[in-house]
């Protein structure tokens, strides 16, 4: 098996796992390239987490951070609407694209 085959297999497993979660009522939003580098970024990261808490309300929720991003999940009635609300708010918080650096990659789903 080649490294490309392994990568394809991992991607397929993620798709299946996410489909199972969606069938159980979970909805996801992933923000890539959200990694704090300094005080201003750390404060913005905290605002993102506060915005997620506001979006989730009293619904079952969770988030998982990675080196360069974070995935948010909300489960239950209205989860899709709450994820859409979260996405709209994060688009407003999203820093502009600067020379020699990117900006956030906000996408629906856990992948």
ChimeraX commands (.cxc) that place a marker at each C-alpha (Angstrom):
marker #1 position 0.00,0.00,0.00 radius 0.5
marker #1 position 1.32,3.44,-0.92 radius 0.5
marker #1 position 1.20,6.56,1.28 radius 0.5
marker #1 position -1.48,7.89,-1.09 radius 0.5
marker #1 position -3.54,4.74,-0.50 radius 0.5
marker #1 position -3.18,5.21,3.26 radius 0.5
marker #1 position -4.24,8.86,3.02 radius 0.5
marker #1 position -7.26,7.91,0.91 radius 0.5
marker #1 position -8.27,5.22,3.41 radius 0.5
marker #1 position -7.99,7.64,6.34 radius 0.5
marker #1 position -10.09,10.22,4.46 radius 0.5
marker #1 position -12.76,7.60,3.77 radius 0.5
marker #1 position -12.84,6.55,7.43 radius 0.5
marker #1 position -13.34,10.19,8.44 radius 0.5
marker #1 position -16.24,10.55,6.01 radius 0.5
marker #1 position -17.92,7.43,7.39 radius 0.5
marker #1 position -17.37,8.54,11.01 radius 0.5
marker #1 position -18.78,11.99,10.31 radius 0.5
marker #1 position -21.79,10.52,8.52 radius 0.5
marker #1 position -22.52,8.41,11.59 radius 0.5
marker #1 position -22.27,11.45,13.85 radius 0.5
marker #1 position -24.58,13.45,11.58 radius 0.5
marker #1 position -27.10,10.58,11.67 radius 0.5
marker #1 position -27.01,10.86,15.47 radius 0.5
marker #1 position -27.85,14.59,15.31 radius 0.5
marker #1 position -24.42,16.21,15.40 radius 0.5
marker #1 position -23.58,19.19,13.18 radius 0.5
marker #1 position -20.03,20.46,12.74 radius 0.5
marker #1 position -18.04,23.53,11.78 radius 0.5
marker #1 position -14.28,23.54,11.30 radius 0.5
marker #1 position -12.05,26.60,11.40 radius 0.5
marker #1 position -8.66,25.96,9.87 radius 0.5
marker #1 position -5.57,28.11,10.43 radius 0.5
marker #1 position -6.91,29.36,13.75 radius 0.5
marker #1 position -3.78,29.15,15.85 radius 0.5
marker #1 position -2.91,31.83,18.38 radius 0.5
marker #1 position 0.45,33.50,17.86 radius 0.5
marker #1 position 0.77,36.19,20.49 radius 0.5
marker #1 position -1.56,38.07,22.81 radius 0.5
marker #1 position -3.89,39.57,20.19 radius 0.5
marker #1 position -4.45,36.17,18.56 radius 0.5
marker #1 position -5.00,34.53,21.95 radius 0.5
marker #1 position -7.68,37.09,22.79 radius 0.5
marker #1 position -9.36,36.47,19.43 radius 0.5
marker #1 position -9.20,32.71,20.06 radius 0.5
marker #1 position -10.99,33.27,23.37 radius 0.5
marker #1 position -13.68,35.28,21.57 radius 0.5
marker #1 position -14.14,32.37,19.16 radius 0.5
marker #1 position -14.62,29.97,22.07 radius 0.5
marker #1 position -17.07,32.36,23.75 radius 0.5
marker #1 position -19.01,32.64,20.48 radius 0.5
marker #1 position -19.19,28.85,20.30 radius 0.5
marker #1 position -20.51,28.68,23.87 radius 0.5
marker #1 position -23.18,31.22,22.93 radius 0.5
marker #1 position -24.13,29.25,19.80 radius 0.5
marker #1 position -24.34,25.94,21.64 radius 0.5
marker #1 position -26.42,27.25,24.51 radius 0.5
marker #1 position -27.60,24.31,26.58 radius 0.5
marker #1 position -27.24,21.79,23.73 radius 0.5
marker #1 position -24.80,18.91,23.85 radius 0.5
marker #1 position -21.59,20.21,22.33 radius 0.5
marker #1 position -17.87,19.77,22.10 radius 0.5
marker #1 position -14.81,21.02,20.31 radius 0.5
marker #1 position -11.53,19.50,19.33 radius 0.5
marker #1 position -8.47,21.58,18.66 radius 0.5
marker #1 position -5.65,20.66,16.37 radius 0.5
marker #1 position -2.34,22.32,15.72 radius 0.5
marker #1 position -3.79,24.65,13.10 radius 0.5
marker #1 position -7.48,24.76,13.81 radius 0.5
marker #1 position -10.52,23.67,15.72 radius 0.5
marker #1 position -13.71,21.73,15.01 radius 0.5
marker #1 position -16.93,22.59,16.81 radius 0.5
marker #1 position -19.85,20.21,17.21 radius 0.5
marker #1 position -23.40,20.82,18.40 radius 0.5
marker #1 position -26.04,18.14,18.79 radius 0.5
marker #1 position -29.77,18.29,19.25 radius 0.5
marker #1 position -32.77,20.25,18.11 radius 0.5
marker #1 position -31.76,23.29,16.11 radius 0.5
marker #1 position -28.11,22.19,15.83 radius 0.5
marker #1 position -27.95,23.02,12.13 radius 0.5
marker #1 position -29.34,26.51,12.75 radius 0.5
marker #1 position -26.92,27.04,15.64 radius 0.5
marker #1 position -23.94,25.97,13.52 radius 0.5
marker #1 position -25.07,28.39,10.77 radius 0.5
marker #1 position -25.30,31.16,13.37 radius 0.5
marker #1 position -21.80,30.27,14.63 radius 0.5
marker #1 position -20.42,30.35,11.11 radius 0.5
marker #1 position -21.92,33.80,10.46 radius 0.5
marker #1 position -20.44,35.18,13.69 radius 0.5
marker #1 position -17.02,33.68,13.03 radius 0.5
marker #1 position -17.02,35.18,9.53 radius 0.5
marker #1 position -17.42,38.57,11.25 radius 0.5
marker #1 position -14.52,37.83,13.62 radius 0.5
marker #1 position -12.30,36.47,10.85 radius 0.5
marker #1 position -9.14,38.56,10.49 radius 0.5
marker #1 position -8.32,39.96,7.06 radius 0.5
marker #1 position -5.88,38.17,4.82 radius 0.5
marker #1 position -2.50,39.78,5.25 radius 0.5
marker #1 position 0.57,39.59,3.02 radius 0.5
marker #1 position 2.67,36.50,3.78 radius 0.5
marker #1 position -0.04,35.01,5.96 radius 0.5
marker #1 position -3.40,33.46,5.43 radius 0.5
marker #1 position -6.66,33.78,7.18 radius 0.5
marker #1 position -9.13,31.32,8.61 radius 0.5
marker #1 position -10.64,28.60,6.48 radius 0.5
marker #1 position -14.20,28.25,7.83 radius 0.5
marker #1 position -16.08,25.23,6.48 radius 0.5
marker #1 position -19.00,23.11,7.49 radius 0.5
marker #1 position -18.25,19.58,8.55 radius 0.5
marker #1 position -15.72,17.93,10.79 radius 0.5
marker #1 position -13.13,17.29,8.10 radius 0.5
marker link #1:1,2 radius 0.2
marker link #1:2,3 radius 0.2
marker link #1:3,4 radius 0.2
marker link #1:4,5 radius 0.2
marker link #1:5,6 radius 0.2
marker link #1:6,7 radius 0.2
marker link #1:7,8 radius 0.2
marker link #1:8,9 radius 0.2
marker link #1:9,10 radius 0.2
marker link #1:10,11 radius 0.2
marker link #1:11,12 radius 0.2
marker link #1:12,13 radius 0.2
marker link #1:13,14 radius 0.2
marker link #1:14,15 radius 0.2
marker link #1:15,16 radius 0.2
marker link #1:16,17 radius 0.2
marker link #1:17,18 radius 0.2
marker link #1:18,19 radius 0.2
marker link #1:19,20 radius 0.2
marker link #1:20,21 radius 0.2
marker link #1:21,22 radius 0.2
marker link #1:22,23 radius 0.2
marker link #1:23,24 radius 0.2
marker link #1:24,25 radius 0.2
marker link #1:25,26 radius 0.2
marker link #1:26,27 radius 0.2
marker link #1:27,28 radius 0.2
marker link #1:28,29 radius 0.2
marker link #1:29,30 radius 0.2
marker link #1:30,31 radius 0.2
marker link #1:31,32 radius 0.2
marker link #1:32,33 radius 0.2
marker link #1:33,34 radius 0.2
marker link #1:34,35 radius 0.2
marker link #1:35,36 radius 0.2
marker link #1:36,37 radius 0.2
marker link #1:37,38 radius 0.2
marker link #1:38,39 radius 0.2
marker link #1:39,40 radius 0.2
marker link #1:40,41 radius 0.2
marker link #1:41,42 radius 0.2
marker link #1:42,43 radius 0.2
marker link #1:43,44 radius 0.2
marker link #1:44,45 radius 0.2
marker link #1:45,46 radius 0.2
marker link #1:46,47 radius 0.2
marker link #1:47,48 radius 0.2
marker link #1:48,49 radius 0.2
marker link #1:49,50 radius 0.2
marker link #1:50,51 radius 0.2
marker link #1:51,52 radius 0.2
marker link #1:52,53 radius 0.2
marker link #1:53,54 radius 0.2
marker link #1:54,55 radius 0.2
marker link #1:55,56 radius 0.2
marker link #1:56,57 radius 0.2
marker link #1:57,58 radius 0.2
marker link #1:58,59 radius 0.2
marker link #1:59,60 radius 0.2
marker link #1:60,61 radius 0.2
marker link #1:61,62 radius 0.2
marker link #1:62,63 radius 0.2
marker link #1:63,64 radius 0.2
marker link #1:64,65 radius 0.2
marker link #1:65,66 radius 0.2
marker link #1:66,67 radius 0.2
marker link #1:67,68 radius 0.2
marker link #1:68,69 radius 0.2
marker link #1:69,70 radius 0.2
marker link #1:70,71 radius 0.2
marker link #1:71,72 radius 0.2
marker link #1:72,73 radius 0.2
marker link #1:73,74 radius 0.2
marker link #1:74,75 radius 0.2
marker link #1:75,76 radius 0.2
marker link #1:76,77 radius 0.2
marker link #1:77,78 radius 0.2
marker link #1:78,79 radius 0.2
marker link #1:79,80 radius 0.2
marker link #1:80,81 radius 0.2
marker link #1:81,82 radius 0.2
marker link #1:82,83 radius 0.2
marker link #1:83,84 radius 0.2
marker link #1:84,85 radius 0.2
marker link #1:85,86 radius 0.2
marker link #1:86,87 radius 0.2
marker link #1:87,88 radius 0.2
marker link #1:88,89 radius 0.2
marker link #1:89,90 radius 0.2
marker link #1:90,91 radius 0.2
marker link #1:91,92 radius 0.2
marker link #1:92,93 radius 0.2
marker link #1:93,94 radius 0.2
marker link #1:94,95 radius 0.2
marker link #1:95,96 radius 0.2
marker link #1:96,97 radius 0.2
marker link #1:97,98 radius 0.2
marker link #1:98,99 radius 0.2
marker link #1:99,100 radius 0.2
marker link #1:100,101 radius 0.2
marker link #1:101,102 radius 0.2
marker link #1:102,103 radius 0.2
marker link #1:103,104 radius 0.2
marker link #1:104,105 radius 0.2
marker link #1:105,106 radius 0.2
marker link #1:106,107 radius 0.2
marker link #1:107,108 radius 0.2
marker link #1:108,109 radius 0.2
marker link #1:109,110 radius 0.2
marker link #1:110,111 radius 0.2
view
